[in-house]
């Protein structure tokens, strides 16, 4: 299977490693890519684990997130810019027959010795 974050790479050689061991993630961009793949694969547990504890959605929201991630057809990820702690990206998806995009400049930091998503910059 090709990796959702980069179809030129196999999932097993890319985001699967992060999904199996979050401590293997070595940069903010790698975490963002693994989170995109987790959205595509509806891996809600990983999305929770890779989210900073102070900004993490409540567990009761997991069902809503899961329902939404499964309701859209993820098309592609486009990384626009990446620094040590930020990643600007476009995540394209199709919902209700229309193509839409999430454009975000995300901030990442380390918590419990691994990278986590904190929120938008």
PEJO-V649897 format. One record per residue. N is the residue number from 0. PSI is psi in degrees with one decimal (999 if undefined). OMEGA is omega in whole degrees, -180 to 180 (none if undefined). D_LAST is the distance of its C-alpha to the last C-alpha in Angstrom with 2 decimals. Layout:
n->N psi->PSI omega->OMEGA d_last->D_LAST
n->N psi->PSI omega->OMEGA d_last->D_LAST
This chain:
n->0 psi->135.4 omega->177 d_last->32.38
n->1 psi->150.9 omega->-179 d_last->29.79
n->2 psi->132.6 omega->178 d_last->26.23
n->3 psi->-32.1 omega->-177 d_last->23.98
n->4 psi->-21.3 omega->-179 d_last->21.16
n->5 psi->96.9 omega->-176 d_last->23.76
n->6 psi->-9.0 omega->178 d_last->27.24
n->7 psi->-7.6 omega->-177 d_last->28.82
n->8 psi->146.0 omega->176 d_last->28.54
n->9 psi->142.1 omega->177 d_last->30.20
n->10 psi->-41.3 omega->-179 d_last->28.16
n->11 psi->-24.4 omega->179 d_last->30.34
n->12 psi->0.9 omega->-175 d_last->29.32
n->13 psi->-106.0 omega->-171 d_last->25.57
n->14 psi->-21.1 omega->177 d_last->23.54
n->15 psi->-36.7 omega->180 d_last->26.63
n->16 psi->-44.0 omega->178 d_last->26.54
n->17 psi->-42.0 omega->-178 d_last->23.10
n->18 psi->-29.8 omega->179 d_last->24.22
n->19 psi->-27.4 omega->-178 d_last->27.36
n->20 psi->96.7 omega->-177 d_last->25.91
n->21 psi->-25.0 omega->179 d_last->22.25
n->22 psi->-10.6 omega->178 d_last->23.30
n->23 psi->-10.7 omega->-179 d_last->24.14
n->24 psi->127.3 omega->-172 d_last->20.53
n->25 psi->-3.5 omega->-179 d_last->20.13
n->26 psi->164.9 omega->177 d_last->16.63
n->27 psi->-43.0 omega->-180 d_last->13.04
n->28 psi->-40.8 omega->179 d_last->14.24
n->29 psi->-38.1 omega->178 d_last->17.32
n->30 psi->-43.2 omega->180 d_last->15.65
n->31 psi->-42.9 omega->179 d_last->13.56
n->32 psi->-41.7 omega->-180 d_last->16.92
n->33 psi->-31.6 omega->177 d_last->18.79
n->34 psi->-39.8 omega->176 d_last->16.66
n->35 psi->-47.8 omega->179 d_last->17.33
n->36 psi->-36.4 omega->178 d_last->20.95
n->37 psi->-37.1 omega->175 d_last->21.00
n->38 psi->-46.7 omega->-180 d_last->20.08
n->39 psi->-41.2 omega->-176 d_last->22.85
n->40 psi->2.0 omega->-179 d_last->25.24
n->41 psi->42.7 omega->179 d_last->24.39
n->42 psi->78.0 omega->-174 d_last->23.99
n->43 psi->-35.1 omega->179 d_last->22.57
n->44 psi->-41.5 omega->178 d_last->23.58
n->45 psi->-40.5 omega->179 d_last->21.45
n->46 psi->-40.5 omega->178 d_last->18.38
n->47 psi->-47.0 omega->-177 d_last->19.08
n->48 psi->-33.1 omega->-176 d_last->19.88
n->49 psi->12.3 omega->-180 d_last->16.76
n->50 psi->135.2 omega->-180 d_last->14.47
n->51 psi->139.6 omega->-176 d_last->13.91
n->52 psi->-29.9 omega->-178 d_last->16.82
n->53 psi->-16.8 omega->-179 d_last->15.14
n->54 psi->5.1 omega->-177 d_last->12.98
n->55 psi->134.8 omega->175 d_last->15.52
n->56 psi->147.4 omega->179 d_last->17.31
n->57 psi->150.6 omega->-178 d_last->20.83
n->58 psi->-30.4 omega->-180 d_last->23.58
n->59 psi->-19.2 omega->178 d_last->25.21
n->60 psi->-11.3 omega->-179 d_last->22.35
n->61 psi->-41.9 omega->-178 d_last->23.14
n->62 psi->-42.1 omega->179 d_last->25.98
n->63 psi->-41.5 omega->179 d_last->23.99
n->64 psi->-44.1 omega->179 d_last->21.39
n->65 psi->-45.5 omega->179 d_last->24.41
n->66 psi->-44.7 omega->-178 d_last->26.22
n->67 psi->-46.3 omega->-178 d_last->23.44
n->68 psi->-32.5 omega->179 d_last->22.78
n->69 psi->-15.7 omega->-177 d_last->26.55
n->70 psi->-14.2 omega->-178 d_last->26.97
n->71 psi->157.6 omega->176 d_last->25.04
n->72 psi->108.4 omega->-179 d_last->26.07
n->73 psi->131.0 omega->-175 d_last->23.29
n->74 psi->-52.4 omega->-180 d_last->24.03
n->75 psi->159.7 omega->175 d_last->21.82
n->76 psi->137.0 omega->178 d_last->18.58
n->77 psi->110.8 omega->176 d_last->17.60
n->78 psi->122.5 omega->-177 d_last->15.28
n->79 psi->-39.3 omega->-178 d_last->14.44
n->80 psi->144.4 omega->-179 d_last->12.92
n->81 psi->134.4 omega->174 d_last->12.39
n->82 psi->-170.5 omega->-179 d_last->12.09
n->83 psi->-38.7 omega->-175 d_last->13.03
n->84 psi->0.6 omega->-178 d_last->9.80
n->85 psi->152.6 omega->174 d_last->7.60
n->86 psi->122.9 omega->174 d_last->9.17
n->87 psi->131.0 omega->-175 d_last->9.25
n->88 psi->164.7 omega->169 d_last->12.05
n->89 psi->131.0 omega->174 d_last->14.51
n->90 psi->111.9 omega->-177 d_last->16.41
n->91 psi->139.3 omega->178 d_last->19.69
n->92 psi->160.2 omega->177 d_last->21.96
n->93 psi->129.5 omega->179 d_last->25.10
n->94 psi->127.1 omega->-180 d_last->25.62
n->95 psi->39.2 omega->176 d_last->28.89
n->96 psi->2.3 omega->-180 d_last->30.04
n->97 psi->140.3 omega->176 d_last->27.11
n->98 psi->133.8 omega->178 d_last->24.50
n->99 psi->169.3 omega->-179 d_last->20.93
n->100 psi->140.0 omega->169 d_last->17.56
n->101 psi->116.7 omega->175 d_last->14.16
n->102 psi->123.9 omega->-176 d_last->11.75
n->103 psi->146.7 omega->169 d_last->8.20
n->104 psi->100.0 omega->-171 d_last->5.63
n->105 psi->149.4 omega->176 d_last->5.35
n->106 psi->136.1 omega->-179 d_last->5.35
n->107 psi->152.1 omega->176 d_last->9.10
n->108 psi->178.6 omega->178 d_last->11.75
n->109 psi->139.7 omega->175 d_last->15.47
n->110 psi->132.6 omega->-178 d_last->17.36
n->111 psi->39.8 omega->176 d_last->21.12
n->112 psi->24.3 omega->172 d_last->21.33
n->113 psi->157.3 omega->-180 d_last->19.25
n->114 psi->141.8 omega->176 d_last->15.77
n->115 psi->155.5 omega->175 d_last->13.75
n->116 psi->128.0 omega->179 d_last->10.69
n->117 psi->-41.6 omega->-179 d_last->8.80
n->118 psi->-169.3 omega->180 d_last->6.46
n->119 psi->144.0 omega->180 d_last->3.77
n->120 psi->999 omega->none d_last->0.00
